[in-house]
Amino acid sequence: MEVARADQRRETGLRTQARLLDAALDLIAERGEDGVTLRELTDAAEANVAAVSYHFGSLKSLCEAAIEQALERYLDAQEQAVSALRPEPTLEELAAAFASPMMRALAVGGGELAVMRIVARAGIDPPQGWDRFDARFDGIRADVLRVLKANVPNVKDQDLILRTRCVAGMLNWLALAPVGARLGTKSKKQLERVLVPVIAGALRGTSRS
């Protein structure tokens, strides 16, 4: 009986943690970490104020955990999309894979779009400890660079990396700008038709060294 009660308390605690993280994701995505208040967050999570300290230590630690979760989810999705490319992909295929997490988030909305909005905010104002994700970002960048070098020869690596970062910045902008809300009315296939040529064109550039 005691074991069953302990298991029930553990499950209840895990559900509370999940609700707090989900609420933090939504609020940070909407207004940034500085715009989140403890009372508003706990009301949204249907939890008491003490639950934040009990499970995370502080509101700041909870927000940091939510941001880290968002970045992990984004990197998982982008790594999966880029690594699934065939051996010799076209620029259009690379563009579709690179933008896949954002296009899906725009089409689906909800928690997935909240994740991408947090990623976009983090790209503009990197949180403390952002550098612990450097290896994963570098791995994706290396895969992208390999495809770019095959499709856009005679261009310096640093210029290709700049194009990649510019495309990432454009995708982040879509998550936060009003145009993103308008694009959110489209399906992922429709978004691909609209966005992939733009992204591929940015990656292609003028092809001059």
Buried (B, 14 or more C-beta within 10 A) or exposed (E): EEEEEEEEEEEEEEEBBEBBBBBBBBBBBEEBBEEBEEEEBBEBBEBEEEBBEEBBEEBEEBBBBBBBBBBEBBBEBBBEBBEEBEEEBBBBBBBBBBBBBBBBBBBEEEBBBBBBBBBBBBBEEEBEEBEEBEEBBEBBBEBBBBBBEBBBEEBEEEBBBEBBEBBBEBBBBBBBEEEBEEBBEBEBEEBBEEBBEEBBEBBBBEEEE
